[in-house]
């Protein structure tokens, strides 16, 4: 998708074009995604109710006229947008008018997108394309129309401009925008610091065993499977917000899968490999080291999908390897994939399959760009303004450092996942997908399950996370416990009790519909982690003396945590 950037010196001329119906219809048509509507020259007229379009245009012209009258009267318009909060935007009537006119046009274009009569998926893509263009056109993004940046150049005698150019050139060499001071962090030094050791590795992952922090531990260990699309240390950022350390402090013997950051040598690896040689192998080794037939397993995001498939496969083979399962912001039912759906259609999937489906890598930078485009003002244009236009250095922030530490994926594995999960939504249908020679039926999983969703999650909509309750433990729905946390995909999960932030909702009634569940749920202040800790304790067995050594005679420690796999950068 292209998002053209219009020179901002011409912005007033661009705005005035919306008084001409042919002009704005032509522009809007250019934003339509590829498909039947865009291919038809009359597609826009057919997709828009003429009466609605006329009303929107009439409302627009009235508001623009009022804004123009305010400018002639030297009356500064209200700018209710954080991009224009600085006093400099009110220091000159033309600047404030320019910002206000931009906001008016943005509202008009988004209203036009919302008014399109089209299937939900097409409409979502139209809205996404228009939003990307609107966000890129903000006068805050360009030096010639950003009075705050211009004022800083004067105050610093040009130093801010020079620093901005240095930052921009450095980012061009990196191929991405800097969101934090990356020099402030080092994996294993001040992030991913929970003490432990690598006790196994193969082509796909290293298995880390963490040092106990209590004299006794629960006899059944806990295996954490993070997403392979990101580095594992989102679960072990700093000691005070580390989910890993919290679990260790609660008396659990914790093991963690540290996925390898694939290079060209892994371009042949498949989804079956990630299940059989990844998740299942990790489960088996934890069983051997702990001497326990059943363990507790947790999967986060894509890691949850991987763990669920691995367990369905093992249960189908007659094995019962887990005492409990935890899924954090994970998708099993892919009916609603949120805003990520704008990237998924048959054409796009086929392109990926042709390019890397038989071998190659899905570059981590592509993932980073896609996720940043979901929140462009916060993750792209905000840094264009501060880093480049104002010459400011981004402050250190561990979460954004992790966010920029991207990972690749093997092409065959990624393409299988893309088609079978996101495009065709096959996993929820018993026997529809086959993994390692076994038809997968999630209904075969029969174990107490803790399912967590985040209410403002734009990657895994919470109702989609809730849908897992209808797929797991079908014979014993009471085995499923769902917790809904505040905030988004990451911040909702990484919410330690010590911070005393946010809230969560619980409801012990087994309800098939997510909205009905929420309607009778109870909100609680603070972190949901203690709820999860209590769930684990009920399924972790008795307390025993904490192990004194890592691994066992067969699986010996090879290097200290966090291991070398997590330190490898995406090519």
Secondary structure as GFF3:
##gff-version 3
##sequence-region A 1 571
A	DSSP	three_ten_helix	8	10	.	.	.	ID=ss1
A	DSSP	alpha_helix	11	16	.	.	.	ID=ss2
A	DSSP	three_ten_helix	17	19	.	.	.	ID=ss3
A	DSSP	alpha_helix	21	30	.	.	.	ID=ss4
A	DSSP	alpha_helix	36	39	.	.	.	ID=ss5
A	DSSP	alpha_helix	43	47	.	.	.	ID=ss6
A	DSSP	alpha_helix	50	72	.	.	.	ID=ss7
A	DSSP	three_ten_helix	82	84	.	.	.	ID=ss8
A	DSSP	three_ten_helix	87	90	.	.	.	ID=ss9
A	DSSP	alpha_helix	93	115	.	.	.	ID=ss10
A	DSSP	alpha_helix	120	136	.	.	.	ID=ss11
A	DSSP	three_ten_helix	139	141	.	.	.	ID=ss12
A	DSSP	three_ten_helix	143	145	.	.	.	ID=ss13
A	DSSP	alpha_helix	147	155	.	.	.	ID=ss14
A	DSSP	alpha_helix	159	174	.	.	.	ID=ss15
A	DSSP	three_ten_helix	182	184	.	.	.	ID=ss16
A	DSSP	beta_strand	196	201	.	.	.	ID=ss17
A	DSSP	beta_strand	205	210	.	.	.	ID=ss18
A	DSSP	beta_strand	216	218	.	.	.	ID=ss19
A	DSSP	beta_strand	222	225	.	.	.	ID=ss20
A	DSSP	three_ten_helix	232	235	.	.	.	ID=ss21
A	DSSP	three_ten_helix	239	241	.	.	.	ID=ss22
A	DSSP	alpha_helix	243	249	.	.	.	ID=ss23
A	DSSP	beta_strand	254	259	.	.	.	ID=ss24
A	DSSP	three_ten_helix	264	266	.	.	.	ID=ss25
A	DSSP	alpha_helix	271	273	.	.	.	ID=ss26
A	DSSP	pi_helix	274	280	.	.	.	ID=ss27
A	DSSP	alpha_helix	281	290	.	.	.	ID=ss28
A	DSSP	beta_strand	295	300	.	.	.	ID=ss29
A	DSSP	alpha_helix	302	316	.	.	.	ID=ss30
A	DSSP	beta_strand	322	328	.	.	.	ID=ss31
A	DSSP	three_ten_helix	338	343	.	.	.	ID=ss32
A	DSSP	alpha_helix	346	356	.	.	.	ID=ss33
A	DSSP	beta_strand	361	362	.	.	.	ID=ss34
A	DSSP	alpha_helix	364	374	.	.	.	ID=ss35
A	DSSP	alpha_helix	376	376	.	.	.	ID=ss36
A	DSSP	pi_helix	377	381	.	.	.	ID=ss37
A	DSSP	alpha_helix	382	383	.	.	.	ID=ss38
A	DSSP	pi_helix	384	389	.	.	.	ID=ss39
A	DSSP	alpha_helix	398	404	.	.	.	ID=ss40
A	DSSP	beta_strand	409	410	.	.	.	ID=ss41
A	DSSP	alpha_helix	411	417	.	.	.	ID=ss42
A	DSSP	pi_helix	418	423	.	.	.	ID=ss43
A	DSSP	beta_strand	434	435	.	.	.	ID=ss44
A	DSSP	beta_strand	438	439	.	.	.	ID=ss45
A	DSSP	three_ten_helix	442	444	.	.	.	ID=ss46
A	DSSP	beta_strand	448	454	.	.	.	ID=ss47
A	DSSP	alpha_helix	462	466	.	.	.	ID=ss48
A	DSSP	three_ten_helix	467	470	.	.	.	ID=ss49
A	DSSP	three_ten_helix	477	479	.	.	.	ID=ss50
A	DSSP	beta_strand	480	485	.	.	.	ID=ss51
A	DSSP	three_ten_helix	497	499	.	.	.	ID=ss52
A	DSSP	beta_strand	503	506	.	.	.	ID=ss53
A	DSSP	alpha_helix	514	519	.	.	.	ID=ss54
A	DSSP	beta_strand	522	525	.	.	.	ID=ss55
A	DSSP	alpha_helix	529	538	.	.	.	ID=ss56
A	DSSP	beta_strand	543	545	.	.	.	ID=ss57
A	DSSP	beta_strand	559	560	.	.	.	ID=ss58
A	DSSP	three_ten_helix	565	567	.	.	.	ID=ss59
###
